[in-house]
């Protein structure tokens, strides 16, 4: 039975946004099951490589000849279906380009770029000088490459800024005098990882092999007593042991070492460890009516919009707190938007200590890696409520 073909509709991420329609690419057999709606993929475009985002997957294509997706880039998928739907709405409402809208929804610091490198295929400059097929501009480019070595396309065009440079480069590639390579740049944000120790299954009589190895026995006893999954740096400090003792214990099959994620402490940056003296207060008649109407809308799920009008100190935050708790009780997520970053610590303190759960934080004063940490926890369901500025709209709640 012939294998079923699969095709992906891909928005290619171009800085200019001039190509703002999806292109059809074939999903090769090696990537079936890996390419998903929301995947970030590497695709061919004309004679280059580009980053794209998968919008749809289908079993047929109206395009007679299509190119194949080259690879899938992590994390996969990088966008969720509801985020893609939000971006579609933005395109229609704000007349934004699709690629620009999708870029806003990407995890912080995880956007990728393609670096195009150009280099000579020969170092025989005498034959280049004698080649009658070359014009003076060709020779200037080749001479420059022979002196500098590999250059990115953008750097080379800074040296030869006129519009004809692309045409000359294409001709040099056709003649086999230069070659191009494409590299996907590493993301700016990464999770913080460290090594941790885990116990292996072993028989009690196997411990006899550790006789005379006091430090190894101490490490093993500590893991048996306190549990495994402890960071190596912490384990060695608490047991006063050396890395070599742990290494020998691993070689004997009593434990193994794995990379584990270390969550960055974002909350302490906002002073939420300080004790807050506030508590649950009795609602006024106006507050109670507002909470009742908003709660009724939450029950219906009709997406109704409400505007609370009141002077500073009139109790609007208490209404937000009660309604947020109602949403959480229904298994929903909550997004609290603040107009400026300076208000974030106050809102975090109110909500975290009243609701008794961990909050996520999104604003531009956090580093890309700190925001990516929050993004991953929100995606995995560890964080149900997020406080942030406008950019928090794109968190994967």
Order of alpha helices (4+ residues) and beta strands (2+ residues): beta-beta-beta-beta-beta-alpha-alpha-beta-alpha-alpha-beta-alpha-alpha-beta-beta-alpha-beta-alpha-alpha-beta-alpha-alpha-beta-alpha-beta-alpha-beta
